[in-house]
Amino acid sequence: MAFNPGLLMHARELMNRFREQHPKVEPFMREAGSRITEGSVVEMKVTTPDGREICSNIRITADDMEMIREVREAIHK
């Protein structure tokens, strides 16, 4: 797969727009992410405009923690 700098720039623009529209998400993710350890449960919930809810969760494994570590390292390079 070839590297596409245009796609990377577009993704960066989308992320910047998301940050502007939802300024609380990044600080929340940073704080929550700093507390996640093996055995933590991460829950996601969506509430639709008509009030219906869907919810799911995962328990963080050692494998997940390794992936998180690798992603953090890649982001901070």
Long-range contacts (C-beta under 8 A, 24 or more apart in sequence): 33-68, 36-60, 36-65, 36-68, 37-65, 38-62, 38-64, 38-65
